């Protein structure tokens, strides 16, 4: 390789690293993103209108495949890819993901208290399994392997099975 070619390769590699760093900075800043906060407020407002913990848990899960959140899968794919290269991003994503699962578990707990979730259901186990199902179905939808109606039906069947309905 000539010296010039090596300089071009190094410059290209530097540009790619810089572009990745900018993207990662933008992703980190998303935790402060006003539209994202607006979606959280909208979800909390919507959940407050539902009568039972089971209904609230189901709606929170279905929000993962909601058409108004269409950009979310692409964004999360970028985030997941960045985790390999950004040690600072990892705990932020882990905390956000854990908070989502904790919300599902908490809503299932509320359902046990109000009688909409059977006492035999373990909220932690069911919450993790339902979160995994919703997350996987969101990816399947994003890839176009199934249409939204099929994904909604699959998620509904997962909820019914977990809640013994």
Secondary structure as UniProt FT lines:
FT   HELIX           3..29
FT   HELIX           30..32
FT   HELIX           34..48
FT   HELIX           53..62
FT   HELIX           63..65
FT   HELIX           67..69
FT   TURN            70..71
FT   HELIX           72..82
FT   TURN            83..85
FT   HELIX           87..114
FT   TURN            119..120
FT   HELIX           123..143
FT   HELIX           148..162
FT   TURN            163..164
//
